[in-house]
Amino acid sequence: MVVNKDIAPVLDLNAALERVGGDEDLLREIGALFLQEYPPAISGLRTAVADRDPKRIEHKAHSLKGSVSTFGSGVAFEATLELEMQGRSGDLTEVDSNFERAELSLTRLCNELQKFIS
């Protein structure tokens, strides 16, 4: 069965809970912290993409990638990894579309996290 990445869940609750030793309260705290830090993080990445600054793109995407890995979000992880690699290589050919894909998956992750922590 093929799963459409555009509609697949971006929060893998089982994987996320495994990463925190099954502690739901801890996962909620980490999720709340991510939701607080996300707006400036995505804004910084958006600015780096608009400025076509490969080093900042690499750095900002790397930071977001690390954060989303906690939540087992393969879609968001892959999208931020792609941006990080583009920044590292300096080839920004597809950076706008890759940023849009990353932002969409990260927004979906934020929505799913918000439901989880509520």
C-alpha positions, 0 to 999 in steps of 0.5 A: 500500500502506497501512502500519500505523503501529503495526507499521511500523519506527520506525528508518529506518536509511538516513535515519539513516545519511544524516544522519551521512554513512554513519558507522555507528560515529557512529550507534551512538554517537548511538544509545547516547547517546539510550538513556542520555538517554531514561529521564529525558527520557520521565519529565520529559515524563510528569510534565509531562503529569500536571501538565498543564503546557503549557510543560513539555510543549512543551519536553520534547516539543520536545527528544525530537522533535529527538533522534528526528529523527536516526533518521528515525523519522517515527512518533515524530517525529509523536507528539512534534510533536503533544505539542509543538503541544499544549503550545504551544497550551495545548489538552491535551484529547487529551494523555494519549492522545497521550502514550501514542502517543508513549511507545509509538513511542519505546519501539519506537525504543529497542528498534530502536536497542538491536538496531542498536548491539549 
